[in-house]
Amino acid sequence: MPMEKTFDPAAIEAKWAHEWESRGLFRPARPDATPFTIVNPPPNVTGALHIGHALDNTLQDVLVRYERLRGKDALWVVGMDHAGIATQMVVERQLNERQQKRTDFTREEFVDKVWEWKAESGGQITGQLRRLGCSMDWSREQFTMDPHFTEAVVKVFVDLHKKGLIYRDKRLVNWDPALKTAISDLEVESHEVPGHMWHFKYPLAGGETYTYVERDADGHVVLEEERDYISIATTRPETMLGDGAVAVHPDDERYRPIVGKYCEIPVGPKEHRRLIPIITDDYPDPDFGSGAVKITGAHDENDYGVAQRNNIPMYRLMDEVAAMRADGAPYAEAAARAVEIAKGATATPAEIDTLNLVPEEYRGLDRYEARKRVVADIDAEGLMVKVEDKLIMQPFGDRGGVVIEPMLTDQWYVDAKTLAQPPMQAVRDGRIDIVPKTWEKTFFNWMENIQPWCVSRQLWWGHRIPAWYAEDGRIFVAETEEEAQAEAGAGVALTRDEDVLDTWFSSALWPFATLGWPENTDLLKRHYPNDVLISGFDILFFWDARMAMQGMEFMGDVPWKTLYLHGLVRAPDGAKMSKSKGNVVDPLGLIDQYGADALRFFMSAMESQGRDIKMDDARLAGYRNFATKLWNAARFCEANGISASTSFEAPAATLPVNRWIIGEVAATVAAMDKAFAAYRFDDAANAIYSFAWDRFCDWYLELIKGAIDDETKAVAGWVLDQILVMLHPFMPFITEELWTGLGDRADYPLITAKWPAPAATHDADASADIDWLIKLVSELRTAKAELGLPPGARLTAHFPTSLKGRTDKLAAQLDRLARLEAISFDPAPAGASAQLVVEGETITVPLEGVIDIAAERDRLTKALAAAAKERDGLAGRLNNPSFVERAKPEAVEKARADHAAKEAEADRLTAALARLG
């Protein structure tokens, strides 16, 4: 049946997505083939396909389809992450819509509702990945809460605990008051918001005074006065209640007289004011503010470090919703005990945590209401120095949407420092190859300074921590409650830990738990380690590094041999995409508009190592046009009796044009193989694009028109097949449609065809002849365009006699493509002429009588003057630092593009004038 006249991506995509999967072609049985394995970064079960997913999955699919075509046993593991916080939020939101809340149900009932939601609504992204053309092994789709995966997660936790690599500790975490859980750094977004900097006086204990002296850079005294206080500045006055010390730099001479003395926190009942020591630490910056900082270790990350170094007590002020604590003993009692501790009394962390240092009048208040009250009370006492308006960076939970509170809480931690050592060594010795190499420095910097990894979350949905507590505080970690009870002894009442594990903890097992671990399955033996991981650089530490840690700890080998890190997809102006900016691009909308093949090709061609991708609708339209051009080229072949090849090897060829195109195929295959080996997706895409569009469609089909004999039919059919195979990883839908449409190959679909491997068939003579012909025709067409001549104008050309053999050999193509009235080897007549220089030889085309030379020279001169004026004007703007530095980036970018265009136009017009002589 003849091909359709027009290329319709939607119909083709739906057809082949179903056909491939239903026939099991994403994982053909190849037990004896070399394995190739990729695991897909598991998207959230709540997720929808975004442009980052489109890039990440396109690159993976390109590699998988390439390796499958090369005959490998290609396994692309697919699945979803249970996404603890995101999923619990979705289900709670649904309950809220029904005037219900999570706590209306038991934990087990709520978890059942989450499973019901997953069955009904979860996982829409898997259908969207299918629309993109992802050839994953859908028959083995994984989920991080599947029973076998849960077994793996529990075993890892228990084994790490036995080795002392998981432990419980009280440390500072990012606390989300909306979600009432600790969250990871990845789930925190910092925004600059309007705020204030308050400056307060902390009176010295016992009314002591000292001489405060400030000096300028030359050492001259600029201020000297007697003070009975030390001044501090803070953006969060409510946290003053939990101060454990005031710190100054050890080299700050201003405060040397009072280091080691005590000062008074200027808030709370006067008779119970708390005293804290003035200490030295390298953290305070003497040149910032007053140079003195309050140390509130339980509510500030930097202060936490100072408190740890100096054994300063850390007092927790807030509850799980970031309201001021209302529990514990009266303030007077707690404050008195805190003063004893400040003066050297011994106290355990547990006792310190029980001390509620929030005065009664602030207890139970929201943190921001407490802030207002604290500021007002200090000001009323005359202890506020000043208040400044200030933009401050504030951390927000990316899901809860409220300001994160650094909070000192009991959590479970992984000894990441110990687990980080083997992956670092693996990168150093090349067992893990990070591409691009530029990311290695970042990897080592983070891994060498890695902090304990908080893996517990205060949620109901997720892998519950396998730990049980006895009433006396003992903890029993075991794979089952029965094992924990046996360890604790009969009659010991046990209570299970309420927390679940961080989602990243379970996803860190993805490269091996998805293959059947802890069972030593055949699949695990065959496909671990994986070959490559493709990942966004933004999860290098949160997922990639942790997979490397857990893989090497539990499998004794790297999880993957290559880690490829791609950039971000940005808005057309280079800005980061975000919903708040309204510049987010929906990849499904792009697929509807341009087709999945065009979007995939765009992503691949623009993926240049180490660079972000800017969205560009013009390029997407261009790649849709590329697909249409290929479609029309296939229709031309079909109409001229050119059909599918019956040979894997190149057909025998005698004609120069056929020998040339076979050599071009070999060169393109070699270029693509080299690019794939180096993970240069852009180079591989551009190699096949250039060959298919330029060499095959634009030149080869033109060169064979009117002379399509049996040899040419065989060669053209074979070359088109090679194009379809080479293009298939990037544009799977159209290539599969053309492959089966041009021949009876229903039992031999393109997805499982063979990657081209033609013998070294480069024919130097044929290549030289055809390349010369292409250059000549291009030069002649350019000259006609520059001189305002119609493309069909027939001219006489005078060739050097050295080219007679070549022109005789290519006479038919010269006549059809060059459209020459005559070819002469006599000297060109005197007068104006166009000089075409091709590979160092000059071909002369007389112009007398063909055009009005004077008028054409005048036209070109005026046009050149106008283009040069605009070019120089734009150059002046770009050379002006004021414009480049102050103008909007998009304005500067446009000026540069306009300058380049005018410069090219001036060069073209100069060349045209030169042709006139």
N, C-alpha and C positions, 0 to 999 in steps of 0.2 A: 504494500500500500504506500503511495507516495507520501512524502513528508508534508506536514502542515506548512502553509505559507508563512505563518507568523509564529514566533517563539512565545509560548505562554508558560512562564515559570511556575505559576500556581498549580496548574494541572499536572505538570511533570513532577513537581516536588511531592505532592500528595501521593501520586502513583508509586514512585520509587521508594519513598520512605516506608510504605507498607510492604512493598515487594521484597526489599532487602531483608527486613526484619522477619517477615513471615516465613521466609525460606532459610533463615538461619545463616545468612551470608556474612553477618558481622563476625562470626566465629566459625569459619569453615574448619572441618576436621583435618588437622595437619599434625598428627602425632609425631612424625619423624622430622618435622621442620624445625629450624632454629626458632626458639621462642623470642617474642618481643612483647614487653609488658609496660603498660602505662596505667596508673590509677588516676581517676578523675578526682580533683578536689571536690569532696561531696558538698553540693549546695544544700542550704537549709531547706528542711521540709516545708517551711513556710514561704520559701523564696519564689521569685518570678525572674525570668531571664532578663538580665540587664546587660548593658553594652560590655561591661567587663567580662561577664560570663561568655558573651559571644566571641570575644577575642580569645580568651583562655581555651575555650572548647574548640574553636576553629583550629588553632595551632596544634592542639592534640590530635584532632581528627586528620589534619593534613599528614602528620607523622604516621599515624596508625594506617591510613589508607596507602601511604607510600610503602611502608614496610610489608603490608599485606600483599601489595602488587609485586613486591620483591620475593614473595613466596614464604614469608615467615609466618609462624604461628602467633599471630598478633592478638593479644588479649588486652582490651581496654576495659578496666574494671569501673563499673558505674554504681552509684548509690547515693543516698542522702544522709545528711546529718540530722540528728533529732533536735538540734538547736534549742537547748534547754530554755533559755530566757525568752527567745522569740516565740516559741511554740506555746509556752505557758501564758504569755501575754495575749496571744490570739484567742486561746480558749477562755481565759478570764474575761476578755472583752466581750465574747459571745454571752457568757454568763451574765455580765453586767447589763447587757441589752435585754435580758429576761428578768431583770431585777433580782439576780442572784449573785453570790460571790463565792470565791473558792472555799472559804471557811464554812460555808453552809454544808460542805460535804466532807466525808472522811478523805484521807489521803488516797486510799485505794479507789474510792468512787471518783475522785477527781482525775486520777491517772487513767481510769477506764474512759472517762469523757475525752481525754486527749487522744487515746487510741481510736475512739469513734470519729473524732475530727479528722485524724490522719486518713482513716479509711474513706471518708466522704470527700474531704477537701484538700488534704495534704498532697504535696508532690505534683502540683500543676507544672512545675518547671521541667519535669521529665518529658512531658509532651512537647514543651517548647524546645528542648534540646533536640528532639526528633525532627522538629521543623527546620532546625539549623543543619540537619544532615549528619548528626553525630552517630558514628557507627560503633556504638558501645555494645558490650555483651549484655543486652537487656535481659537475657534468660537467667542471668545470675545477679540481678539487681540487689544491692546490699543496703542495709539500714543499720545505723549505729546502735539501735535498740533491739535488733534481732537477738534471739536467744544465744546463738553461737557467739555473737559479738559481745554480748553482756558477759558471757563466760570468760572471754579473753580479757575484758576490762577488769573484772574482779581478780583474776589471776595475777595480772600485772600489778595491781594495787597491793595485793597481799605479798607477792614476792619482793616488791620494792621495800615494803615495810619490814619484812624479815631481814633485808640487807641493810636496814637503817637509812634507806634512801627516801623513805616517806615518813614524816613525823608530824606531830601536832604542836603548834606554837602560837603565841600571841604576838602578832606583828601588825604593822599598818597596812591597810588595804584600801582600794577604791570602794566606797560603800554607796550604793544607789538607794536613797531613801524612798523612792517610788516603788522599786521592785523588792526592797528589803533584802538585798543580797550583796555580797562582794561581787565585783566584776573585774574583768581583765583590763589592762591598759588599752587593748584594741577597741574596747567598747566605750572608751572615753573620748569625747571630742571637745577640744578647748576652743573657746570663742572669746574674742575681745569684747568686753561689755563696759558700759560706764559704771564707775564705782567711786570709792572714796579712800583716802589714806588719812587715818586719824593719828595724831601725835599726842601721847599721854605722858604725864609725869608719874614715875614710880618712886615714891618717897623712900629715902634711905632709912633703915631701921634705927630706932632710938634717936631720931632727929639729927643724925650725924651730918656733917657738911664736908665739902672738899673744894679745892680751887679748880675750876674748870677752865682750861686754856685752849683756845683754837689758834692755829698758826696758818699763814699762807704758804705757797710753794717755796718761798725763799726763807721760811723759818721765822718770819716776823709775826709777832702777836697781833691778832686782829680782834680777839675777844678774850676777856678774862673776868670771871665773876665767881662768887661763892655760891655753890648750889647745895641743896639738901635733897636732890633727886637725880635720877637718871632718866633721860627721855627715850622713849621707844616709839616706833611707828607700826601700825598694823592696818590691814584691810578687813580684818575679821575680829572686831572687838569682843564678840561673844566667847571667843576661844581663850581670852585672857584668864578666865576662871580656872583653866587647866594648866596654866604656866608652871613649869618646874624650875626655871632659872631664867636669868637674863645673861646673854653672851656678848662679849666684845672681843675684837681681834687682839691677840697677844702683843702686837706691836703698836697698838693704839694708846699713845701717851696720855690722851685726855682722861682715860678712865683708870690708869694705873693705880691711883691712890685708893680706889674703892674695889678693886678686884679682890675677891675673897670675902667681901662684906655682904650684907643682906639688904634687900629692898622689899618694899611692901606692894602687893598687887592692889591698885587703887579702886577696888570694887568689892561690894558685899558689906555686911554689917561692920561698922567701924571697930567695934570691940573684938571682932574675930578676923581682922585683916590677916591675910596669910603672908608669911615671909618666904622669900626665895633667894638663893645665892646668886651673886654676880660672878660669872666664870669667864674663862678665855677659851676660844676655839677659832680655828682658821676660817670657819664659815662666814662670819660677819664681814662685810665690806666697809672699811672705815670711811670710804668716800661716798657711801650711799646713805641718805637720810642722816640720822644721828650717829650711825655706826654701831648702835646697840640694838640687838634683836631679842625679842622674847622667845623662849623655847617651849613650845607646846607639842611635845613628842607624840601625843595620841591623836593629833589632828592636823599634822603638816608633815609632808614627806622629808623636807630638808631638816626640820626640827627633830624628826625621828632619828636621823643620822647623828645629829649633835647629842641628843639624849643618850643614845646607845654608847657613843664614844666616851661620854663623861659620867655615865651611871646616874643620869637624872631621871627621877620618877616620871612616869607618863600617865596622866589622869584622863580617863574617858569621861566626856561631858554629855554625850548625846545618846539617844536610844535609836532603835532601828528605823524610825521615821525622821531622824534628825531633829527631834524635839529635845529640849534640855531635860536631862534625867530627873525623874521624880522618885527614884527608889532610894533605899539605903538609910543610913543614920542621919540625924539632924546635921545641918551644915556646921554648926558650932563644933560638934564632936569630930566631924570629918576634917575640918580645917585645922583643929588643934593637933590631930594626929599627923596631918600633912606637914605641919611646922616641925614636929619632932623628927619626921623622916628627912626634911630638908636640913636639919642640924645633925644628921648622922645616925638616927635610929634605924635599925634593921627592919626591912619589910619585904615580904615576898611579892612577886608580881600579882599573885591572886588577891592578896590583901589590898594592894594599891588599886586594883581594878574595882574593888567593892566600894572604895571611898568616893562618895558623890560630893564634889566640891562646888556644886551649883547652889547658891543661896536660895532659901525658901521662896523668896519673891520672884525668882526666875524659873523655878522648877515647873516642868510641863509646858513651858512656852515654846512655840516654834522658834527655830534658831534665828530667824530674821527679826521676829518680835523681841526676842531676848537681846539682839544687837541694839535695837533702838533704846531699850530700857537701860542697858549698860552704858551706852554713850551719854544718855541724858543724865544718869546718876553721877557719872564721873565729871561731866561738865558742871553740874550743879555744885559739886564740891570744889570747883576751881582747879581741877587737875588736868584739864584738856589744854594742850598748848595751841593746837590749830587743827583744822581739817582741810584737806585738799581734794578737789575733784581729780579723778584719775581713771584712765582706761586700764582695766585689769584683765588678765587672761583667766578665764573661769572654766573649770572642767564640768562638762555636762555628760550624763549618761546618754548614749546614742539611742536607747530604746525607751527608757523611763522619761527622758526629756527634762530632768531636774538636775540641779547642781549637785555634783558628787561631793561627798564628805569623806576626806581621809579619816579612817577610823581604826582604832586599835581593837582587834577582835581575835578570838581563837579560831584558827583555821588549820586545814591540813596543807602541808607543804612538801614539795619534791625537792630533793637536793640536786638542783639543776647543775650546779658547778661541777659535781662529780660526773654526772651523766654527759656533760658537754665535752669532756676531754677526748673520748674516742672520735666523735664527729670532727673535731678540730684537726686531729691527727689524720683522719681520712681525707680531709680537704688538702692538708699539707702534702700528703704523699700521693695525691692524685686518684685515690679510689673514688672520691666524689669530685666531679668536675663541675665547678660553678660557671655558668655561662649567662651573661658576659663576665669576664674575669674581674671587672671593676667592682663587682659586689663582694669579692672575697674580703677586702679590707673592712667593709661594714659588718660582714659575718663574724670575722675574728674579733672586732672591737666589741660587739655585743656579747659574744660567747665568753670572751675573757673577763668581762665584767658582769656576768650574769648573776641575777639575784635568785633567792629561793622562789619556786613557782607555787603560787597559791592555787590549789586544785579543788577546793570545796566551794560549793554554792548553796545558798539558803533557798532552795526551790523544792518543788515536789516532783517535777518532771525531769527525769534523767536517771543516770546510774547511781543508785543509792550507795553511799560509802559503806563498805563491809567492815564496820567497826561497832563494837558493843561496849557499853559502860557499866561497870559495877557501881554500887552505891558509894563505895569508898574511893571512887575516882580512877580505879584501874581501867585500862583500855585493852580490849581483846580484838585483834584484827584477824579475821579468818574468812575463808571462802563461803562458809555457811554458818548459820546460827548454831547448828548442832556442834560444829567444830569449836566455835567460840565458847559454847557452854561447857564442852568437855575440858577446854583449857582453863576455864574459870572454876570448874568444880561443881558438883551437884549442890543444889540449894542456893547458889549465888544468883540473885536476881539481876538480869541483864536488860539494858535498854539500848535499842539500836540508835546509832547516829542518825539524826534527822536530815542531814545534808546530802546533796548529790554532788557528783563530780563535774568539774568544768568540762564543757563540751570539747575543748581542745585536748583534754586528756584522752578521751576515747578516740578522737579522730587521729591522734598521733600513732595509733596502731593500724591505721588504714592499709598500709602497704603489705602487711602480713595477716592481720585478722580477717581481711576480706578473702584471703586464700585458704582459710580453714584453720589457722593457728588458734588454739594451742595443739590441735591435732596435727600430726606431721603428714599432711595430705600430699598426694601426687601433684596436685595443683601448686601447692606451696613449694615443693621441691623444684618444680619446673619453672616457676615464675617469680621466685624471690632469689636475689634482689631484682627489683624492677629495673628497666633500662633507663627511663628518664622520667623526671617529674617536671611538668610545666606549671608554673605558679606566678601569680602576681608578686612583685617584690614586697608589697605591703604586708604579706603574711609570711615573710622569710623567717621571722622569729617565732611567731605565734603557732605556726603549723609545721613549716619545713624543718626548722631546727629541731623541733620536738619529735618529729618522725625519725630524724637521724638519731636522736638520743635513744628512743625506745627501740628502734630497729636494731641498733648495734648492741644494746643491752640484752635484748631477748632473742635475737636471731644470730648474734655474733658476726653480723655482716652489715654493710651499708644498705639502706632501703632502696636506693637507686644509684646508678652510676653517674648520671648527669642531672644536674639541677638547673633548669633553664628559667630565668626570671625575666618576665616581660614588663613593660611599662603600663601606664594608665592610658585609657582612651579619654581624651579631653574634648571640650567644646571647640567649635571652629576658631574661636579667638584665643585658644590655648588655656582658658580657665578650667579649673577642675569642675566636673559636673556635680551638681547637688540639687536636691528638690527645692531648697530655699531660694536658689538662684533661678530656678525655672528653666535650666538648660540641659536637663536630663534627656537623653535620646532613647527611645524605645526600639530595641532591635527588631521586635516583631513588626512594628510599623515600617521599618526599613525593608524587611523581607517582603511585606505586602506591596511596597512601592517598587522595589528594584529586583526582588528575587533573592533567595538564600545564596545562590552561587555568586552573585555580584557582591553581597555583603562579605561573604567568606573571602573572596579574592581581594577585596579592599583591605580587610584585616591583615591578610598575609603579606600583600605587597607593601603595606605601610609599616609592618613590624620590623623595624631596624634596631638591632641590639643597642640597648641603653637609652633609647629615645621613646618618649610618649607619642601617642598617635592623636592627631587632630582630626575630628570628624570633618568630612568634606563631601557634600552632596554632589558636587560636580564630578568628583572621582567615582563615586558610586554610580552615577548615571553613565560615566564612561565605561565602567566595567559591565554594566548592563548592556551597553552598546557592543562591547567586546563579545558578549555571549550571543547577541543578535548577529554580529558579523560572522561568527563561527557557524551559527545556524544557517545563514544564507550561503556560506561557502559549502557546507554539506549539501544543501539543496542544489547548488551548481554542479557539484560532483554527481549527485544522483541523476540530474537531468542529462548529464553527459556520459552516462553509462559507467561511472566510477563507483564501485561498491566496496564492501568490506574485503580486506585482504585475507588470503588463505595461508599466508606465510608469516612466521615470526621473524625470519631473517629478511633482509632487504632484497627485493627482486633484482634480477640481473638488469643492468641498464647500460645503454651505449650513448644515448643522447646527452650532450653536456648539461642541459637543464635538469635532467633526471639524476645524473651523477652528482650534480651540485646540491640538489635538495636532499639527497640521501646523506651527503656529508654534513649538511646543516643539521639534520636529525641527530647524527652522532655527536656533533659539537654541543647541541642543546642538552642531550642526555648527560654528557660529561659535565657540563656546567651545573646542571641541576643536582647531580650526585654530589659534586663538590660542595654545593651550597647546603644541601641537606646534612652532609657530614659535619658542617660547621654551624648548623642551626641558623643559617641565614635564610629565613623564610622569604625576605624581600628579594634576595638574589634569585632564589629558585622561582618565585612567582614571575619576576621580571624576565627571566630567561625564556620561560614558555610563552609569556605574553608577547615578547618581541618576536619570537620565532613564528608563533601562530598568526599574529596580526600582520607583521611586516613581511617576513620571508615567504610564508605560505599564501596567505590570503591576498596580500597586495602585489606580490611579485610572481610567485610560482604559478598561481592560477592565471595571471595575466600572460605569463610567458608561454603557457601551453595552449591558450585559446586558439581554436582553429587548427590545431595540430595534435589532437588527442588520439594517438594510435594505441595499439594494445599494450606496448611497453609503458607508455605514459599512464594509461588507465591502471595498470598494476602498481606502478610506483606511486601515483597519486592516492590510490586507495590505501596503500601501505603507510604512506606518510600521514594521511588523515587519521589512521588508526593510532599511530605513535603519538600524535597530538592529543587524541582523546585519552590515552593512557597517562601521558605526562601531565595533562591538565586535570585529570580526575581527582587527585587529592585536594585540589583547590575548588573545583567546580564539579562536584560529583553528580548532580542531577542532570544537567544538560549533556554531560559527556556520556552518561549511561543511556540516556534517551537516544542519542545519535548512534552510539555503538550498536545497540540492538535494532535501531531503525534502518541502518544501512546494510544490515546483513542478517541472516537467519542464525542468531546467536542466543536464543532464549536459554539454552542450556550452558552457555558460557558467558555469563554477565561480566561486564567490565570490572566490577568491584573485585572479582577474583581472577582477573586476567594477569598477564605477565608484564612486568616493567621492561621497557625496551633495553636491549643489550646488543645493539648492532655491532658487528665486527668493525674494526678500524677501516672505514670506507671513505676516508677523506680523499677526494680526487683533486689534487692541486691544480691541474690544468683546467678542469671544469670549473672549479671555484674561481680561479683567476679570470676566466672568460666571463662568467655570469656576473661576478662582482663588478667587473669593468663595465659590462652592459648596464647594470643597475645604476652605477655612478653616472654614466653618460646620459641616460634617460632622465635621471634626477636633475642633472645640471641643465639639460635642455629645457625641461619643464619649468625650472626655476627662472631661467633666462626669459622664457616667454611670459611668465607671470610678471616679472619685473619690468618688462618692456611693454606691457599692456597688450600682448598678442593673444589671440584665442588659443586654447590648448590644441585645437585641431589644425592650426596653421602649419602648412608644409613648407619647410625651408631646405635650402641646399647647404650641405656641410662639407668643408674641405678637411680631409684627414691626412696626417703624415703617412707616407708610404709604408712605414714600419707596421702600421695597423691593418694592412690589406688582408693578411691571412685571417685575422680575427673578425673583421667585418664580413668577409666571405662566409665564414663559419656560422655567423650569427645574423645572416642577411634577413631571414624571415622575421626574427624577433625585432630587428632594427626597423624594418619596414612598418611593423604593426605598432610598436611601442614608441619609437622615436619619431615616427611620422615625418620622415625626411623625403623631400621632393627628389633629391638626388644625393648620391655620395660621390665625392670627387677626390682624386688624389693629386690634382693639379694645384699649384699655388693659388691662394685666394686672391681675387681682384682687389685693387686699391679701393680705399673708401672705408666708411664706417662699417664695423662688424662686431659681433659678439665673440669674445674669446672664452672657450670652455676648456678649462684645464682639468684633465682626468688622468690621475696617476702619473703626473709629470709631462704628459703629452698634450699639446694644444690643438684643439679642433676649432676651426674658424667658421663662423656663420655670417656671411655678408648680409648687411641690413639695408643697403642702398636700394630704394624702390620698395622696400618692405614696410618701413615706417618713416614718418617725418622726423628725421634725425634731430633737426634744430628744435622742433617743438617738444620732442621727447626729452632732449637734454634740458630744456627750460623747465619742463614739468618736474623732472627729477631733482633739479637744482633747488626749486622752490620748496618741494616736499622735504628735501634734505635739510634746508635751512630751518623749516618749521620744527622738524623732529629734533634737530640739534639744539634749538632754543629751549624746547621743553625739557630735553635731557639735561642741559646745563642748569636750568632753573631748579629742577628736582635735585641735582647734585649739590647745588648751593644749600638747599634746605637740609639735606642729609649731612652736609659737612658743618652745619651749625649746631654746636653742642646744646644750645638752648632748646632747639626744636626736638632733638633726639631724646633729651633728658626729661622734658616737660610734657611733650605731646603724649596722647594715649598710645599704648603699644600698637593697637590696630591701625592708628593713623600713620605711625612710622613704618609699619609693615607694608601698608598700601603705597606709601611714597617710594619704598625700595622696589616694590613690584612694578610700579609705573616707570621708575627710572630704568629698570632693566629692559622693559618693553620698548621704551623710546630709544635706548641705546642700541638695541637689536634692530629697530627700524632704521636708525641712522646708518648702521653698518650695511644693511641690505641695500639702501638707496645709494650709498657710496660705491658698493660693488656694481650696482646697475649702471651708474655713471661711468665707472671704469670700463665696463663692457663696451660702451659706445666709442671708446678710444678718444 
